[in-house]
Amino acid sequence: MNAEIDRFVDIVSRSERVVGFTGAGISTESGIPDYRGKGGIWNRFQPVYFDEFVHNPEKRLLYWQRKAETWPAIRDALPNPGHEFFVDLHRGGSLLGVVTQNIDGLHEKSGLPSDSVVNLHGNTLETTCLSCSYRVDSDEVFRSLDLKGEGPRCPACGGLLKPNTISFGQQLDARTIERGDELARSCDCMVVFGSTLVVYPAAAIPEVAKRNGAALLIVTLSETPLDGEAELSVRRPIGEFVAEVRAALASAS
């Protein structure tokens, strides 16, 4: 066992209240593009802001056109060993929950109960009405999506349907942020997979965990502002690293 695996396994094995914090890097290993990365959709196109979606039919249609372009990758994506690692902890009783910046629903697909996942930016697998809160599976919406109109309308009240995610210019839900903060204050170990920890207010959550005495373990391909404060910061693909960790944990049990 190399030193990084040994250190990671030692800390996780001794921890009783683990919280996961995940970013785009865990999803890219399931084939979902990093939309903010080089060549990603937000580098190629100007984003549609929330007010534009609500008040401008042309912008609203553009929003749905882009969602339709990215939907197949999200719909067909499957959880990878990084997601399964947190399921292992959940089954073992040491996982308090997972806070994620991702909108792909892969933590829920992996088998984590929905109430164990804090989706800071929402979940694109679900579409909701902005007027009456009607909810529907997004796949149903995309199967019947008309890209020549102004975008889909709610069958219950006629309001605007929108994937249940946070758009540019839209405020994050204060209760969701508070749930993430509560988990951060309660954990004795936070495991960060695939986040650069630079997008706020989400990136403040690992800082809260560290200030409250939790061990901080970071596995991502890029540097982060918290590398110097972490008990361990690893620059390796998550799936590759976790495969070794899971094998080591299995052999130690």
C-alpha positions, 0 to 999 in steps of 0.5 A: 500500500502506498503512503497516500492510500495508507493515510486515506484509509487510516483517517476514513477508518477512524472516522465516525461521521464522514461527509462527502463533497463532490464536484465536476471531476467525479462526474467526468469519470462517468462521461458527463462533460465539464461544462465549465472546462476548456471547450465546454458548453459555457466556453462556447456559448453565453449562458442564459440567465434566470431572468432571461429564461422567465421573460424572454421567449427566445432566450428560453428556447435557447436554454432548452436547446442547450439542455437538449444537447447535454441531456443524453449524456446525463440521462445515460450516465452511470455511477462510478467507483467514486460514487460507490465509495460513499455508498460503501460508507453509508452501508457501513453507518459512517456517512452523514451525507454527501454535498454535491455541486453536480446536477446529474443525480448520480449519487441518487443513482448509485443507491444513496437515499435522496435525503442523504444527498444535498444538491446545492445546484439542484438536480436536472433529472427532475423538472418543475413548474416555476408557478405551482411547483408541479414536478415531473421526470425530466426524461418525460419532458425531453421526449416530448420537447418541441424546440420550435416553440417557447419551451414546455408549459406546465400541464397543471397550471400553464406555467413555465417548466424548467429543470430543477437546477440553479441557473446563472443569476438565480439564488441558491436555496438558503435551506439547501446551503444551511443543510450543507453547513450543518453537515460540515459542522457535524462531521469529523471527516470531509472527503472531497472528490473532484472539486477545485473548491473555488466556486462560492458559496459551495466552496465555503462548506469544506472550510466550515468542516475544517474550522470545526475540527474535521479531517479534510481529504481531497482527491482531484486532478487540480490544485485547490485553495485548501490543499495546504490545510488538508490532511491529504491532497491527492492528484489522481483520477478518482476511480483509480484511487478509490479502487485501491482504497476500497480494496484496502478497506475490504482487506482491513475489515 
